């Protein structure tokens, strides 16, 4: 019998949770380990519902294009599965999303609906704001299972629209956490020490990255051996004085970026005309946030070399440390012609969001 038949509670993000049988914190050694690539989601939903308004909202959430890209690339890799076709192997997927509405009498949706008790349906009927429940390790260890439901399609669509950013963030944070365990398992301590010496910040540099250029106020790191199956990823970090809030305005961020890359980043070090510039064909996308109490602006866009010999995508953060009176620009850029950049950008995001610009000599001692 499904674990959904048992205990009720309130999910940590404020929604309905039907808990697993027994102690939810107890590791179950009899369960297999979850499997699935980073950014992959198995979406279990009736085909008719997928083709309708609910499917439209789900695509807008999980398959929306990454911002600032010249070429269309979705945020996640979504594989849709009919509920009646779920196998034991598919149930061990790392990220599982089940979608249904209780008014749907179709055979496929009824497979999902049968996992809800009568009491849980009555509770959802009484409170239309309840639309999701989250369960970890339901079928496998290291698994995230999310149920999205509603009494009617109209209710579910409304809740999906309202909570789009929250649902995206749930899986973005989870996937960064998974990736962090992989790429930061081994670190280049010498490169980390170099960035601390020249910029006064703490960067967790994966072992696969090496120093390409380093001087006071600037460090460029690069993976030296990109392959057909591995993107060419570079990271660079820059420090300057923080003098005005205007430095964080979008136009000035792009201006600063181009000033840095014109002087420091070249497609061919022997060709001074091969410096990197921001692609203006599609304007970059900006997003404000706070990281470690520091005001930060994220920028996503595309780049090219001035001589048009190379091009790709980039993800950067401009971060203000008012206590130090410093402004930091840190970026990762990708060169991977004719291939998907999504995974490389997620790697860059994971590394950069682990950077601590408030690092001080006292902290390191």
C-alpha positions in Angstrom: 0.0 0.0 0.0 1.3 3.5 -0.8 2.9 5.6 1.9 0.5 8.3 0.9 -2.3 6.5 2.7 -1.0 7.4 6.2 -0.1 10.4 8.2 -1.0 14.0 7.4 1.0 17.1 8.1 2.0 20.5 6.7 4.8 20.6 4.2 7.8 22.8 5.1 6.8 25.2 2.2 3.3 25.5 3.6 1.4 22.8 1.8 -0.2 19.4 2.4 2.1 16.5 3.2 1.1 12.9 3.6 4.1 11.5 5.4 5.9 8.2 4.9 5.2 5.3 7.2 7.5 5.1 10.2 10.3 7.5 11.0 10.9 9.9 8.0 14.5 10.6 9.3 15.5 6.9 9.4 17.7 5.8 6.5 16.2 2.7 4.8 19.1 0.6 3.8 16.8 -1.8 1.9 16.0 0.9 -0.7 18.2 1.3 -3.8 20.0 4.6 -4.6 18.2 7.0 -6.8 19.4 7.4 -10.3 19.3 10.2 -12.8 21.5 12.9 -14.4 21.7 16.4 -13.0 18.8 18.5 -14.1 16.7 15.5 -15.3 13.0 15.3 -14.2 10.6 12.4 -14.7 7.1 13.9 -15.1 4.3 11.4 -14.6 1.1 12.7 -16.1 -1.9 11.7 -18.2 -1.2 12.5 -21.9 -4.5 14.5 -22.3 -3.7 16.6 -19.2 -0.1 17.2 -20.6 -1.7 18.4 -23.8 -4.0 20.9 -22.0 -3.7 23.9 -19.8 -2.0 22.0 -17.0 0.7 20.8 -19.4 1.2 24.4 -20.7 1.9 25.6 -17.1 4.2 22.8 -16.4 6.2 23.5 -19.6 6.4 27.1 -18.6 7.8 26.2 -15.3 10.2 23.3 -16.0 10.9 23.6 -19.8 11.1 27.4 -20.1 14.2 28.7 -21.9 17.1 29.8 -19.9 17.4 33.6 -20.1 20.0 35.5 -22.1 20.6 32.7 -24.6 20.9 33.1 -28.3 19.9 29.5 -28.8 16.8 28.0 -27.1 17.7 25.7 -24.1 15.3 24.6 -21.4 16.0 24.9 -17.7 15.5 21.2 -17.0 15.5 18.0 -19.1 11.9 16.7 -18.7 10.9 13.2 -19.6 7.1 12.7 -19.6 5.8 9.2 -18.6 2.3 7.8 -18.6 1.3 6.8 -15.0 0.4 3.3 -16.3 3.9 2.9 -17.7 5.8 3.5 -14.5 8.3 0.7 -13.9 10.4 -0.1 -10.9 13.4 1.5 -12.7 11.6 4.7 -13.4 10.4 4.8 -9.8 14.0 5.0 -8.7 14.6 8.2 -10.6 16.2 11.0 -8.6 13.5 13.6 -9.4 9.9 12.4 -9.8 6.9 14.7 -10.3 3.3 13.2 -10.3 0.6 15.4 -11.6 -3.2 14.9 -11.3 -6.6 16.4 -10.6 -9.2 14.6 -8.5 -12.0 15.3 -11.0 -10.1 13.4 -13.7 -11.8 10.0 -14.2 -9.3 8.9 -16.9 -7.5 5.6 -16.3 -4.0 7.2 -16.3 -4.9 9.9 -13.7 -6.8 7.4 -11.6 -3.5 5.5 -11.1 -2.1 8.5 -9.3 -5.4 9.4 -7.6 -5.5 5.9 -6.0 -2.4 6.9 -4.0 -4.4 9.5 -2.1 -6.6 8.6 0.8 -10.3 9.7 1.0 -9.3 12.0 3.9 -6.6 13.7 1.9 -8.9 14.4 -1.0 -11.5 15.8 1.4 -8.8 18.0 3.0 -7.8 19.3 -0.5 -11.4 19.9 -1.4 -11.9 22.0 1.7 -8.7 24.1 1.0 -8.1 24.8 -2.7 -4.7 26.4 -1.8 -3.3 22.9 -1.1 -1.8 21.8 -4.3 1.5 20.0 -3.6 3.1 17.5 -1.3 6.8 16.7 -1.2 8.4 13.4 -0.2 12.0 12.4 0.1 13.4 8.9 -0.5 9.9 7.4 -1.2 11.2 4.7 -3.6 15.0 5.2 -3.4 17.6 6.9 -1.3 18.5 10.4 -2.4 15.2 10.9 -4.2 12.8 13.9 -4.5 9.2 13.1 -5.2 6.7 15.9 -5.7 3.0 15.5 -6.1 1.1 18.3 -7.8 -2.6 18.0 -7.5 -5.9 19.9 -7.5 -9.6 19.3 -7.3 -10.0 20.7 -10.8 -7.7 21.7 -13.6 -8.6 25.3 -13.0 -7.5 25.1 -9.4 -4.2 23.4 -10.3 -3.4 25.8 -13.1 -4.0 28.8 -10.8 -1.7 27.4 -8.1 1.0 26.5 -10.6 0.9 30.1 -11.9 1.1 31.5 -8.4 4.0 29.3 -7.3 6.1 29.1 -10.5 9.2 30.7 -8.9 9.0 28.5 -5.8 8.8 25.3 -7.8 11.7 26.2 -10.0 13.8 27.2 -7.0 13.0 23.8 -5.3 14.6 21.8 -8.0 17.4 24.4 -8.8 18.6 24.3 -5.2 18.4 20.6 -5.1 20.3 20.0 -8.3 23.0 22.5 -7.3 23.4 20.6 -4.0 23.8 17.3 -5.9 26.3 18.8 -8.3 28.3 20.4 -5.5 28.9 17.0 -4.0 30.4 15.8 -7.3 32.5 18.7 -8.6 33.7 20.0 -5.2 34.6 16.6 -3.8 38.2 17.3 -4.9 39.6 20.8 -4.9 42.5 22.7 -6.3 43.8 24.2 -3.0 46.6 26.0 -4.8 44.2 27.8 -7.1 41.9 28.6 -4.1 44.9 30.1 -2.3 45.8 32.2 -5.3 42.3 33.7 -5.5 42.4 34.5 -1.8 45.9 36.1 -2.1 45.0 38.3 -5.1 41.3 39.1 -4.4 40.8 38.4 -0.7 37.9 36.1 -1.4 37.4 32.4 -0.8 36.7 30.3 -3.9 36.2 26.6 -3.8 38.0 25.7 -7.0 37.3 22.2 -8.3 40.4 20.0 -9.0 39.7 20.1 -12.7 40.4 23.8 -13.0 43.8 25.4 -13.3 45.1 29.0 -13.2 45.3 30.6 -16.7 46.1 34.1 -15.5 46.6 35.6 -12.1 47.5 39.1 -10.8 46.4 41.4 -8.0 42.6 42.0 -8.5 42.1 39.4 -11.2 42.2 35.6 -11.6 41.3 33.5 -14.6 40.7 29.8 -14.1 40.2 27.3 -16.8 39.7 23.6 -17.4 42.7 22.7 -19.5 41.3 19.6 -21.3 37.8 20.1 -22.8 36.6 17.2 -24.9 33.7 16.4 -27.3 31.7 15.4 -24.2 33.0 18.1 -22.0 32.5 21.9 -22.4 35.4 24.4 -22.3 34.5 26.3 -19.1 36.4 29.3 -17.7 35.9 31.3 -14.5 37.3 34.7 -13.8 37.2 37.0 -10.8 37.7 40.7 -10.6 37.9 43.2 -7.7 37.5 47.0 -7.7 36.5 49.7 -5.3 32.8 50.2 -4.6 32.1 53.9 -5.0 28.5 54.2 -6.0 25.2 52.2 -6.3 25.3 53.1 -10.0 28.0 50.5 -10.5 25.3 47.9 -10.0 23.0 49.2 -12.7 22.6 46.8 -15.6 24.2 49.0 -18.3 27.2 49.7 -16.0 27.6 45.9 -15.3 27.8 45.2 -19.0 30.2 48.1 -19.4 32.4 46.8 -16.6 32.3 43.3 -18.0 33.5 44.5 -21.4 36.3 46.6 -19.8 37.6 43.5 -18.0 37.4 41.1 -20.9 38.9 43.6 -23.4 42.0 43.8 -21.2 42.2 40.2 -19.8 40.3 37.6 -21.8 41.5 36.6 -25.3 40.4 33.8 -27.6 44.0 33.7 -28.9 46.6 35.3 -26.6 48.8 35.9 -29.6 46.0 38.0 -31.3 45.1 41.3 -29.5 42.0 41.5 -31.6 40.5 38.3 -30.2 39.4 39.9 -26.9 36.0 38.9 -25.6 32.9 41.2 -25.9 29.3 40.9 -24.8 26.9 39.9 -27.5 24.3 42.7 -28.0 22.0 40.8 -30.4 20.0 39.4 -27.4 20.2 41.6 -24.3 21.5 39.9 -21.2 19.0 39.0 -18.4 19.5 40.4 -14.9 18.2 39.2 -11.5 18.8 40.8 -8.1 19.4 38.7 -5.0 21.2 38.7 -1.6 24.1 36.2 -1.0 25.7 36.0 2.4 24.2 39.4 3.3 25.8 41.0 0.2 23.7 42.6 -2.5 24.2 40.7 -5.7 23.0 41.0 -9.3 23.1 38.0 -11.6 23.7 38.4 -15.3 23.2 35.8 -18.0 24.1 36.4 -21.6 26.1 35.5 -24.6 29.6 36.4 -25.7 31.8 36.5 -28.8 35.4 37.4 -29.5 36.0 40.7 -31.3 37.4 38.9 -34.3 34.3 36.6 -34.4 36.4 33.4 -34.1 34.6 32.1 -31.0 31.4 32.6 -29.1 29.3 31.1 -26.3 27.3 31.9 -23.1 28.2 33.3 -19.7 26.8 33.6 -16.2 28.1 36.3 -13.9 27.5 37.9 -10.5 28.4 41.4 -9.4 28.6 41.5 -5.6 29.0 44.4 -3.3 30.8 44.1 0.1 30.1 47.4 1.7 32.1 46.6 4.8 35.2 46.2 2.7 34.2 49.0 0.2 34.7 46.5 -2.6 32.8 45.4 -5.7 33.5 41.9 -7.1 32.6 40.7 -10.5 32.8 36.9 -11.0 31.9 35.0 -14.1 31.9 31.7 -15.8 31.8 31.4 -19.6 31.3 28.5 -21.9 32.7 27.6 -25.3 31.0 24.5 -26.6 29.9 25.0 -30.3 26.7 23.3 -31.4 26.1 21.6 -28.0 23.8 22.2 -25.1 25.3 24.7 -22.5 22.7 24.0 -19.7 24.8 21.6 -17.7 28.0 23.8 -18.0 26.0 26.8 -16.8 24.7 24.9 -13.8 28.3 23.9 -12.9 29.3 27.6 -13.1 26.4 28.6 -11.0 27.3 26.0 -8.4 30.9 27.1 -8.1 30.2 30.8 -8.1 27.4 30.6 -5.5 29.9 28.8 -3.2 32.2 31.8 -3.4 32.6 33.9 -0.2 33.6 37.5 -0.9 33.4 38.4 2.7 36.3 36.1 3.4 39.0 37.9 5.5 42.5 37.1 6.6 41.2 36.6 10.2 38.7 33.9 8.9 41.5 32.1 7.1 43.9 32.1 10.0 
